[in-house]
Amino acid sequence: MFYRDERLALFIDGSNLYAAAKALSFDIDYKLLRTEFVRRGKLLRAFYYTALLENDEYSPIRPLVDWLQYNGFTMVTKPAKEFTDSQGRRKIKGNMDIELAVDALETADHVDHIVLFSGDGDFRPLVAALQRKGVRVSVCSTIRSQPPMIADDLRRQADNFIELDELRDVIGRPARQTRATEDEAVTTTAAAE
């Protein structure tokens, strides 16, 4: 699927990848993700796309955005728009599809292979356009969740489908022990001594 000498770029639809990993019950370690694709080829860029709520005092995604920015990812953000729907529910909108598509098309002349971390079917025409430019496109998402997190037409269009669940051992963060589990381990160790 990958050749060591090919130039790679990663395009990560942040909210889509987060939802897919959550559906599979694991957290992504982005340092390990980057390392994995450096190992697979010549990684030129790793783009991460997300909308940010700027009006809140604390945004839960801000620490991740800052960490990614300092650790080799090209961050593409924009303010999310907050609105109330017709039923009076607070909604947040922050679609980054256009930004990702434009950047991917501009990057296509400089890479051999693009890995798109998204299952959004709206990206099928982008994948087709990249392929017409001679770029191989792999799509990473999951079919192992209910419902599957990837659109069938996107999966069919891609040159390669990477099942996110199969990367769990390579890019997943280790599960955190709960306080009760830590206390049990200390008690068991002390009793054994």
Contacts in CASP RR format, 6 or more apart in sequence:
PFRMAT RR
TARGET T0000
AUTHOR 0000-0000-0000
METHOD contacts of the structure
MODEL  1
MFYRDERLALFIDGSNLYAAAKALSFDIDYKLLRTEFVRRGKLLRAFYYT
ALLENDEYSPIRPLVDWLQYNGFTMVTKPAKEFTDSQGRRKIKGNMDIEL
AVDALETADHVDHIVLFSGDGDFRPLVAALQRKGVRVSVCSTIRSQPPMI
ADDLRRQADNFIELDELRDVIGRPARQTRATEDEAVTTTAAAE
1 138 0 8 1.000
1 160 0 8 1.000
1 162 0 8 1.000
2 8 0 8 1.000
2 40 0 8 1.000
2 41 0 8 1.000
2 113 0 8 1.000
3 41 0 8 1.000
3 112 0 8 1.000
3 113 0 8 1.000
4 40 0 8 1.000
4 41 0 8 1.000
4 42 0 8 1.000
5 41 0 8 1.000
5 42 0 8 1.000
6 41 0 8 1.000
6 42 0 8 1.000
6 111 0 8 1.000
6 112 0 8 1.000
6 113 0 8 1.000
6 136 0 8 1.000
7 41 0 8 1.000
7 42 0 8 1.000
7 44 0 8 1.000
7 110 0 8 1.000
7 111 0 8 1.000
7 112 0 8 1.000
7 113 0 8 1.000
8 37 0 8 1.000
8 40 0 8 1.000
8 41 0 8 1.000
8 42 0 8 1.000
8 43 0 8 1.000
8 44 0 8 1.000
8 111 0 8 1.000
8 112 0 8 1.000
8 113 0 8 1.000
8 114 0 8 1.000
8 115 0 8 1.000
9 43 0 8 1.000
9 44 0 8 1.000
9 45 0 8 1.000
9 46 0 8 1.000
9 47 0 8 1.000
9 104 0 8 1.000
9 107 0 8 1.000
9 110 0 8 1.000
9 111 0 8 1.000
9 113 0 8 1.000
9 114 0 8 1.000
9 115 0 8 1.000
10 33 0 8 1.000
10 34 0 8 1.000
10 37 0 8 1.000
10 43 0 8 1.000
10 45 0 8 1.000
10 46 0 8 1.000
10 47 0 8 1.000
10 114 0 8 1.000
10 115 0 8 1.000
10 117 0 8 1.000
11 47 0 8 1.000
11 49 0 8 1.000
11 100 0 8 1.000
11 103 0 8 1.000
11 104 0 8 1.000
11 114 0 8 1.000
11 115 0 8 1.000
11 116 0 8 1.000
11 117 0 8 1.000
11 118 0 8 1.000
12 46 0 8 1.000
12 47 0 8 1.000
12 48 0 8 1.000
12 49 0 8 1.000
12 73 0 8 1.000
12 117 0 8 1.000
12 118 0 8 1.000
13 49 0 8 1.000
13 96 0 8 1.000
13 97 0 8 1.000
13 100 0 8 1.000
13 116 0 8 1.000
13 117 0 8 1.000
13 118 0 8 1.000
13 119 0 8 1.000
13 120 0 8 1.000
13 123 0 8 1.000
14 48 0 8 1.000
14 49 0 8 1.000
14 50 0 8 1.000
14 96 0 8 1.000
14 117 0 8 1.000
14 118 0 8 1.000
15 50 0 8 1.000
15 51 0 8 1.000
15 96 0 8 1.000
16 117 0 8 1.000
16 118 0 8 1.000
16 119 0 8 1.000
16 120 0 8 1.000
16 141 0 8 1.000
16 149 0 8 1.000
17 28 0 8 1.000
17 117 0 8 1.000
17 118 0 8 1.000
17 140 0 8 1.000
17 141 0 8 1.000
17 164 0 8 1.000
18 28 0 8 1.000
19 149 0 8 1.000
20 119 0 8 1.000
20 141 0 8 1.000
20 142 0 8 1.000
20 145 0 8 1.000
20 149 0 8 1.000
20 150 0 8 1.000
20 164 0 8 1.000
21 27 0 8 1.000
21 28 0 8 1.000
21 164 0 8 1.000
23 142 0 8 1.000
23 145 0 8 1.000
23 146 0 8 1.000
23 149 0 8 1.000
24 142 0 8 1.000
24 144 0 8 1.000
24 145 0 8 1.000
24 164 0 8 1.000
24 165 0 8 1.000
24 168 0 8 1.000
26 168 0 8 1.000
26 172 0 8 1.000
26 173 0 8 1.000
27 172 0 8 1.000
27 173 0 8 1.000
28 171 0 8 1.000
28 172 0 8 1.000
28 173 0 8 1.000
29 171 0 8 1.000
29 172 0 8 1.000
29 173 0 8 1.000
30 48 0 8 1.000
30 64 0 8 1.000
30 67 0 8 1.000
30 68 0 8 1.000
30 71 0 8 1.000
30 73 0 8 1.000
31 71 0 8 1.000
32 170 0 8 1.000
32 171 0 8 1.000
32 172 0 8 1.000
33 167 0 8 1.000
33 171 0 8 1.000
34 43 0 8 1.000
34 46 0 8 1.000
34 71 0 8 1.000
34 72 0 8 1.000
34 73 0 8 1.000
36 167 0 8 1.000
36 170 0 8 1.000
36 171 0 8 1.000
37 43 0 8 1.000
37 46 0 8 1.000
37 115 0 8 1.000
44 107 0 8 1.000
44 110 0 8 1.000
44 111 0 8 1.000
45 74 0 8 1.000
45 107 0 8 1.000
46 72 0 8 1.000
46 73 0 8 1.000
46 74 0 8 1.000
47 73 0 8 1.000
47 74 0 8 1.000
47 76 0 8 1.000
47 100 0 8 1.000
47 103 0 8 1.000
48 65 0 8 1.000
48 68 0 8 1.000
48 73 0 8 1.000
48 74 0 8 1.000
48 75 0 8 1.000
48 76 0 8 1.000
49 76 0 8 1.000
49 77 0 8 1.000
49 96 0 8 1.000
49 99 0 8 1.000
49 100 0 8 1.000
50 61 0 8 1.000
50 65 0 8 1.000
50 75 0 8 1.000
50 76 0 8 1.000
50 77 0 8 1.000
50 96 0 8 1.000
51 77 0 8 1.000
51 78 0 8 1.000
51 79 0 8 1.000
51 80 0 8 1.000
51 92 0 8 1.000
51 93 0 8 1.000
51 94 0 8 1.000
51 95 0 8 1.000
51 96 0 8 1.000
52 59 0 8 1.000
52 61 0 8 1.000
52 62 0 8 1.000
52 65 0 8 1.000
52 77 0 8 1.000
52 78 0 8 1.000
52 79 0 8 1.000
52 80 0 8 1.000
53 59 0 8 1.000
53 79 0 8 1.000
53 80 0 8 1.000
53 82 0 8 1.000
53 92 0 8 1.000
54 79 0 8 1.000
54 80 0 8 1.000
55 82 0 8 1.000
65 75 0 8 1.000
65 77 0 8 1.000
68 75 0 8 1.000
69 75 0 8 1.000
76 96 0 8 1.000
76 99 0 8 1.000
76 100 0 8 1.000
76 103 0 8 1.000
78 94 0 8 1.000
78 96 0 8 1.000
78 99 0 8 1.000
80 92 0 8 1.000
80 93 0 8 1.000
80 94 0 8 1.000
81 92 0 8 1.000
81 93 0 8 1.000
81 94 0 8 1.000
82 90 0 8 1.000
82 91 0 8 1.000
82 92 0 8 1.000
82 93 0 8 1.000
83 90 0 8 1.000
83 91 0 8 1.000
83 93 0 8 1.000
84 90 0 8 1.000
84 91 0 8 1.000
85 91 0 8 1.000
97 120 0 8 1.000
97 122 0 8 1.000
97 123 0 8 1.000
100 118 0 8 1.000
100 123 0 8 1.000
100 126 0 8 1.000
101 123 0 8 1.000
101 126 0 8 1.000
104 114 0 8 1.000
104 116 0 8 1.000
104 126 0 8 1.000
104 130 0 8 1.000
105 126 0 8 1.000
105 129 0 8 1.000
105 130 0 8 1.000
105 133 0 8 1.000
107 114 0 8 1.000
108 114 0 8 1.000
108 130 0 8 1.000
108 133 0 8 1.000
108 134 0 8 1.000
108 135 0 8 1.000
109 133 0 8 1.000
111 135 0 8 1.000
112 135 0 8 1.000
112 136 0 8 1.000
113 135 0 8 1.000
113 136 0 8 1.000
113 137 0 8 1.000
113 138 0 8 1.000
114 130 0 8 1.000
114 135 0 8 1.000
114 136 0 8 1.000
114 137 0 8 1.000
114 138 0 8 1.000
115 137 0 8 1.000
115 138 0 8 1.000
115 139 0 8 1.000
115 140 0 8 1.000
115 162 0 8 1.000
116 123 0 8 1.000
116 126 0 8 1.000
116 127 0 8 1.000
116 137 0 8 1.000
116 138 0 8 1.000
116 139 0 8 1.000
116 140 0 8 1.000
116 158 0 8 1.000
117 140 0 8 1.000
117 141 0 8 1.000
118 139 0 8 1.000
118 140 0 8 1.000
118 141 0 8 1.000
118 154 0 8 1.000
119 139 0 8 1.000
119 141 0 8 1.000
119 149 0 8 1.000
119 150 0 8 1.000
119 151 0 8 1.000
119 154 0 8 1.000
119 155 0 8 1.000
120 151 0 8 1.000
120 154 0 8 1.000
121 150 0 8 1.000
121 151 0 8 1.000
121 153 0 8 1.000
121 154 0 8 1.000
123 139 0 8 1.000
123 154 0 8 1.000
124 151 0 8 1.000
124 153 0 8 1.000
124 154 0 8 1.000
124 157 0 8 1.000
127 137 0 8 1.000
127 139 0 8 1.000
127 154 0 8 1.000
127 157 0 8 1.000
127 158 0 8 1.000
128 157 0 8 1.000
130 137 0 8 1.000
131 137 0 8 1.000
131 157 0 8 1.000
131 159 0 8 1.000
136 159 0 8 1.000
136 160 0 8 1.000
137 157 0 8 1.000
137 158 0 8 1.000
137 159 0 8 1.000
137 160 0 8 1.000
138 158 0 8 1.000
138 159 0 8 1.000
138 160 0 8 1.000
138 161 0 8 1.000
138 162 0 8 1.000
139 150 0 8 1.000
139 154 0 8 1.000
139 155 0 8 1.000
139 158 0 8 1.000
139 160 0 8 1.000
139 161 0 8 1.000
139 162 0 8 1.000
140 161 0 8 1.000
140 162 0 8 1.000
140 163 0 8 1.000
140 164 0 8 1.000
140 167 0 8 1.000
141 149 0 8 1.000
141 150 0 8 1.000
141 155 0 8 1.000
141 161 0 8 1.000
141 162 0 8 1.000
141 164 0 8 1.000
142 148 0 8 1.000
142 149 0 8 1.000
142 150 0 8 1.000
142 163 0 8 1.000
142 164 0 8 1.000
142 165 0 8 1.000
143 149 0 8 1.000
143 150 0 8 1.000
143 155 0 8 1.000
143 163 0 8 1.000
144 163 0 8 1.000
144 165 0 8 1.000
149 164 0 8 1.000
150 161 0 8 1.000
155 161 0 8 1.000
177 185 0 8 1.000
END
